[in-house]
């Protein structure tokens, strides 16, 4: 199941009407979403807001959204800011979906990508930070399409944070840390 299918499934299940995408790149996902409100933010001019996500949230975001998809700059600190800003602009009952939470190899999660190769960056660390600190969220990662994280307001048992997020820790505790679910489990979770 690809990210766009996950998002469209959530839209159908919950009757969502507004969508924001951070990091549009090629309009692969944005181009598949048909709702009354569809906004895309990308500094490279591929969304209807040509700017960074920081600029968008600081000066141009005048509404809240039902579903927000985060697939922008794949760096821990930026993704964390994008999630926190998205939570501020998320409608009641809304959902954040984020891409690249489950890198398969250590080099996939490096802070600089290798040209022409898969690059997840250290997105997983931003997700892990929230798993360790935000008991007021419900979070899980669907084990498909490089790991699609789902975040909504709710509750969770926080994860015991180690001194440092390392690749070894991620590998050894991946499923518990990221609260990994199968596609089938996701389809069961996402019922209204």
C-alpha positions as CSV (number, residue, x, y, z in Angstrom):
1,X,0.0,0.0,0.0
2,X,1.5,3.3,-1.1
3,X,1.3,6.6,0.8
4,X,-1.3,8.0,-1.5
5,X,-3.6,5.0,-1.0
6,X,-3.2,5.4,2.8
7,X,-4.1,9.0,2.6
8,X,-7.1,8.4,0.3
9,X,-8.3,5.5,2.6
10,X,-8.2,7.9,5.6
11,X,-10.1,10.6,3.6
12,X,-12.8,8.1,2.7
13,X,-13.1,6.6,6.2
14,X,-13.3,9.9,8.1
15,X,-15.0,12.1,5.4
16,X,-12.1,14.6,5.4
17,X,-12.4,17.7,3.2
18,X,-9.1,19.5,3.5
19,X,-5.5,18.4,2.8
20,X,-2.1,19.9,3.2
21,X,1.1,18.4,1.8
22,X,4.5,19.6,2.9
23,X,7.2,18.7,0.3
24,X,5.4,18.1,-3.0
25,X,8.2,16.9,-5.2
26,X,6.8,15.9,-8.6
27,X,3.2,16.1,-7.3
28,X,3.1,12.3,-7.0
29,X,0.9,12.3,-4.0
30,X,-0.7,15.8,-4.2
31,X,-1.9,15.1,-7.8
32,X,-4.0,12.1,-6.5
33,X,-5.9,14.0,-3.8
34,X,-9.3,15.4,-4.8
35,X,-10.9,17.4,-2.0
36,X,-12.5,20.9,-1.7
37,X,-9.2,22.2,-0.2
38,X,-5.8,20.9,-1.4
39,X,-2.7,22.9,-0.6
40,X,0.9,22.0,-1.3
41,X,4.0,23.7,0.2
42,X,7.3,23.3,-1.6
43,X,10.2,25.7,-2.0
44,X,10.9,24.4,-5.5
45,X,7.6,25.7,-6.9
46,X,5.6,22.4,-7.2
47,X,2.9,23.3,-4.7
48,X,0.5,26.3,-4.6
49,X,2.7,27.8,-1.9
50,X,6.3,28.2,-3.1
51,X,8.2,28.6,0.1
52,X,9.6,26.6,3.0
53,X,7.3,25.0,5.5
54,X,8.6,27.3,8.2
55,X,7.7,30.3,6.1
56,X,4.3,28.8,5.3
57,X,3.4,28.1,8.9
58,X,4.8,31.4,10.2
59,X,3.1,33.8,7.7
60,X,0.8,32.1,5.2
61,X,-1.2,29.3,6.9
62,X,-4.6,30.8,7.6
63,X,-6.6,27.6,8.2
64,X,-6.5,24.2,9.7
65,X,-6.6,20.9,7.8
66,X,-8.2,17.5,8.2
67,X,-5.2,15.6,6.9
68,X,-1.6,16.8,6.6
69,X,1.1,14.8,4.8
70,X,4.7,15.5,5.7
71,X,7.4,14.5,3.2
72,X,9.6,17.6,3.1
73,X,13.2,18.1,4.1
74,X,14.2,14.7,5.6
75,X,16.1,16.0,8.6
76,X,15.2,15.2,12.2
77,X,15.0,18.8,13.4
78,X,13.0,20.0,10.4
79,X,10.6,17.1,10.5
80,X,10.0,17.7,14.2
81,X,9.2,21.4,13.5
82,X,6.8,20.3,10.6
83,X,5.0,17.9,12.9
84,X,4.7,20.4,15.7
85,X,3.5,23.1,13.3
86,X,1.1,20.7,11.7
87,X,-0.4,19.7,15.1
88,X,-1.2,23.4,15.6
89,X,-3.1,23.5,12.3
90,X,-4.8,20.2,12.5
91,X,-8.6,20.1,12.8
92,X,-10.2,18.1,15.7
93,X,-10.2,14.5,14.6
94,X,-7.5,15.2,12.0
95,X,-4.6,13.0,11.1
96,X,-0.9,13.6,10.2
97,X,0.7,11.1,7.8
98,X,4.5,11.2,7.4
99,X,6.7,9.4,5.0
100,X,10.2,7.7,5.4
101,X,9.9,6.5,9.0
102,X,11.4,3.0,8.4
103,X,14.8,3.2,6.7
104,X,16.0,-0.3,5.7
105,X,19.8,0.3,5.7
106,X,21.9,2.6,7.8
107,X,23.0,4.7,4.8
108,X,19.3,5.4,4.0
109,X,19.1,7.4,7.2
110,X,22.2,9.5,6.7
111,X,21.7,13.3,6.8
112,X,22.7,13.6,3.1
113,X,21.3,11.5,0.4
114,X,23.3,9.6,-2.3
115,X,22.3,10.8,-5.8
116,X,19.9,8.4,-7.4
117,X,19.5,6.2,-4.3
118,X,16.7,5.9,-1.7
119,X,17.0,8.5,1.0
120,X,14.9,8.6,4.2
121,X,17.1,10.9,6.1
122,X,16.8,10.8,9.9
123,X,13.0,11.3,9.8
124,X,12.6,8.3,12.2
125,X,14.3,10.3,15.0
126,X,11.6,13.0,14.9
127,X,8.9,10.4,15.1
128,X,10.9,8.6,18.0
129,X,11.1,11.9,19.9
130,X,7.4,12.2,19.9
131,X,6.9,8.6,20.9
132,X,9.2,9.3,23.9
133,X,7.6,12.6,25.0
134,X,4.0,13.0,23.9
135,X,1.5,10.9,25.9
136,X,-1.2,13.0,24.3
137,X,-0.8,11.5,20.8
138,X,-1.7,8.2,19.2
139,X,1.1,7.1,16.9
140,X,1.9,4.1,14.7
141,X,3.9,3.4,11.6
142,X,2.5,1.3,8.8
143,X,5.1,-1.2,7.5
144,X,4.9,-0.2,3.8
145,X,6.3,2.3,1.4
146,X,9.4,3.2,3.5
147,X,7.3,3.5,6.6
148,X,4.2,5.7,6.8
149,X,3.7,7.2,10.2
150,X,0.3,8.2,11.4
151,X,-0.2,10.7,14.2
152,X,-3.4,12.0,15.8
153,X,-4.4,13.4,19.1
154,X,-5.2,10.7,21.6
155,X,-3.1,8.8,24.1
156,X,-0.1,6.5,24.1
157,X,2.3,4.9,26.5
158,X,5.6,6.8,25.9
159,X,8.7,5.0,24.9
160,X,11.7,5.0,27.3
161,X,14.1,7.2,25.5
162,X,17.8,6.1,25.4
163,X,20.6,8.6,25.9
164,X,20.9,8.9,22.2
165,X,19.0,7.7,19.1
166,X,21.4,5.4,17.3
167,X,21.0,3.2,14.3
168,X,21.8,0.1,16.5
169,X,19.0,1.1,18.9
170,X,16.6,1.6,15.9
171,X,17.4,-1.8,14.5
172,X,17.1,-3.6,17.8
173,X,13.9,-1.9,18.9
174,X,12.3,-0.8,15.6
175,X,8.9,-2.4,16.0
176,X,8.3,-1.2,19.6
177,X,9.9,2.2,19.2
178,X,8.0,3.0,16.0
179,X,4.9,1.1,17.0
180,X,4.9,-0.7,13.7
181,X,1.7,-2.2,12.3
182,X,1.0,-4.2,9.2
183,X,-1.2,-2.8,6.4
184,X,-4.0,-5.2,7.6
185,X,-3.7,-3.8,11.1
186,X,-3.8,-0.3,9.8
187,X,-7.0,-1.0,7.9
188,X,-8.5,-2.3,11.1
189,X,-7.3,0.7,13.2
190,X,-8.5,3.3,10.7
191,X,-12.2,2.5,11.2
192,X,-14.2,5.5,12.5
